[in-house]
Amino acid sequence: MQLSIFDAHTETFQHIRHLLENIDINRLTPVEALLKLQEIKSSLK
C-alpha cells in the first residue's frame, strides 16, 4: 500500500494541493509547466 503525500495536513501540502487544483494543464506551455514544477519543488525545501 502506497501512502499519498496529500494525506498529510500540513501547510506545505495544502499549498501544493491548492496550486495543483488551480492549474489548467491543457492551457500550460511546456515552459510554464516547468516553472510550476519548480515552484512546487521549491516549496518542499
PyRosetta script that sets phi, psi and omega in degrees:
from pyrosetta import init, pose_from_sequence

init()
pose = pose_from_sequence("MQLSIFDAHTETFQHIRHLLENIDINRLTPVEALLKLQEIKSSLK")
pose.set_psi(1, 129.5)
pose.set_omega(1, -179.9)
pose.set_phi(2, -101.1)
pose.set_psi(2, 131.8)
pose.set_omega(2, 178.1)
pose.set_phi(3, -82.7)
pose.set_psi(3, 145.6)
pose.set_omega(3, 178.1)
pose.set_phi(4, -88.5)
pose.set_psi(4, 138.6)
pose.set_omega(4, 177.2)
pose.set_phi(5, -68.6)
pose.set_psi(5, -18.1)
pose.set_omega(5, -177.4)
pose.set_phi(6, -88.4)
pose.set_psi(6, 1.5)
pose.set_omega(6, 174.2)
pose.set_phi(7, -73.2)
pose.set_psi(7, -24.9)
pose.set_omega(7, 179.4)
pose.set_phi(8, -72.1)
pose.set_psi(8, 143.4)
pose.set_omega(8, -178.2)
pose.set_phi(9, -110.5)
pose.set_psi(9, 51.2)
pose.set_omega(9, 178.6)
pose.set_phi(10, -95.4)
pose.set_psi(10, 163.8)
pose.set_omega(10, -179.7)
pose.set_phi(11, -61.9)
pose.set_psi(11, -39.1)
pose.set_omega(11, -180.0)
pose.set_phi(12, -62.8)
pose.set_psi(12, -47.4)
pose.set_omega(12, -178.8)
pose.set_phi(13, -69.7)
pose.set_psi(13, -31.6)
pose.set_omega(13, 175.0)
pose.set_phi(14, -65.5)
pose.set_psi(14, -39.9)
pose.set_omega(14, 177.8)
pose.set_phi(15, -63.7)
pose.set_psi(15, -44.6)
pose.set_omega(15, 179.4)
pose.set_phi(16, -64.0)
pose.set_psi(16, -43.7)
pose.set_omega(16, 178.2)
pose.set_phi(17, -59.0)
pose.set_psi(17, -43.5)
pose.set_omega(17, 178.7)
pose.set_phi(18, -61.6)
pose.set_psi(18, -44.7)
pose.set_omega(18, 178.3)
pose.set_phi(19, -59.8)
pose.set_psi(19, -46.1)
pose.set_omega(19, -177.7)
pose.set_phi(20, -67.6)
pose.set_psi(20, -37.9)
pose.set_omega(20, -179.4)
pose.set_phi(21, -67.0)
pose.set_psi(21, -27.2)
pose.set_omega(21, -175.9)
pose.set_phi(22, -99.6)
pose.set_psi(22, 10.5)
pose.set_omega(22, 177.8)
pose.set_phi(23, -96.2)
pose.set_psi(23, 127.3)
pose.set_omega(23, 172.1)
pose.set_phi(24, -96.1)
pose.set_psi(24, 95.1)
pose.set_omega(24, -172.8)
pose.set_phi(25, -64.6)
pose.set_psi(25, -21.0)
pose.set_omega(25, 179.6)
pose.set_phi(26, -75.6)
pose.set_psi(26, -14.0)
pose.set_omega(26, -178.1)
pose.set_phi(27, -110.6)
pose.set_psi(27, -0.3)
pose.set_omega(27, 179.9)
pose.set_phi(28, -82.8)
pose.set_psi(28, 138.7)
pose.set_omega(28, 169.3)
pose.set_phi(29, -78.9)
pose.set_psi(29, 163.1)
pose.set_omega(29, 176.9)
pose.set_phi(30, -57.5)
pose.set_psi(30, -37.6)
pose.set_omega(30, 179.3)
pose.set_phi(31, -67.3)
pose.set_psi(31, -42.0)
pose.set_omega(31, 177.7)
pose.set_phi(32, -62.9)
pose.set_psi(32, -38.6)
pose.set_omega(32, 178.4)
pose.set_phi(33, -63.6)
pose.set_psi(33, -42.2)
pose.set_omega(33, 177.5)
pose.set_phi(34, -64.7)
pose.set_psi(34, -38.6)
pose.set_omega(34, 178.5)
pose.set_phi(35, -66.3)
pose.set_psi(35, -40.4)
pose.set_omega(35, 176.5)
pose.set_phi(36, -63.5)
pose.set_psi(36, -42.2)
pose.set_omega(36, 178.3)
pose.set_phi(37, -62.2)
pose.set_psi(37, -40.7)
pose.set_omega(37, 177.3)
pose.set_phi(38, -64.5)
pose.set_psi(38, -38.9)
pose.set_omega(38, 177.6)
pose.set_phi(39, -61.8)
pose.set_psi(39, -44.4)
pose.set_omega(39, 178.6)
pose.set_phi(40, -66.1)
pose.set_psi(40, -43.4)
pose.set_omega(40, 179.8)
pose.set_phi(41, -61.9)
pose.set_psi(41, -41.0)
pose.set_omega(41, -178.9)
pose.set_phi(42, -69.6)
pose.set_psi(42, -26.5)
pose.set_omega(42, 178.4)
pose.set_phi(43, -72.6)
pose.set_psi(43, -17.0)
pose.set_omega(43, 178.6)
pose.set_phi(44, -82.4)
pose.set_psi(44, -15.2)
pose.set_omega(44, -177.8)
pose.set_phi(45, -81.4)
pose.dump_pdb("model.pdb")
